[in-house]
Amino acid sequence: MAKSVRKSRGAGDSEKVRSGAHGGIAMEVVRLRARLEEADLRVTQPRLKLIEILLEEHGPFTVDEILAMPGARSMDRVTVYRNLQSFEEAGIVRRCEFGDGASRFEIGSDDHHHHHVICRKCRKSETLDLCVPDSLLRQVRKLGYEGVSHSLEFFGVCPRCLAR
């Protein structure tokens, strides 16, 4: 798997580096629209707009960060929370917990799994397109577990904060 890093928003940093992991946004919207239908969720403009925002900006983002984005300013906070919860249950988004009490959300994908490195000072997160070795997952499955998933996040101080 090709290794790449995508920089996500944190403490005012909106720089992002695309690795092409999600392909074209329009194709992803079509794919995720089908996932909404498969999960018996109505396809509404607010839901499609939320999906587009998450695809265009590449999170993970808190609800407050989502609501501050230009395309989401007209969205209601409760609607965003409820849609994210429905999306999570349908496997459309993935919830990320970075140990600071704030849930963050990003588009989830069956064919793309990654982890994050988070700055302890400014809370900026960067995506790491790599995963733990399959041998660890095989060991867990040998213990008799099924439906195995995992979450692995790295924490440190980013170069920008180190330079301050």
Secondary structure, DSSP 8 states (H G I E B T S, - for coil): ----EEE--BTTB------STT--HHHHHHHHHHHHHHTT----HHHHHHHHHHHHH---B-HHHHHTSGGGTTS-HHHHHHHHHHHHHTTSEEEEE-SSS-EEEEE-BTTB--EEEEETTT--EEEE-----HHHHHHHHHTT--S-----EEEE--HHHHH-
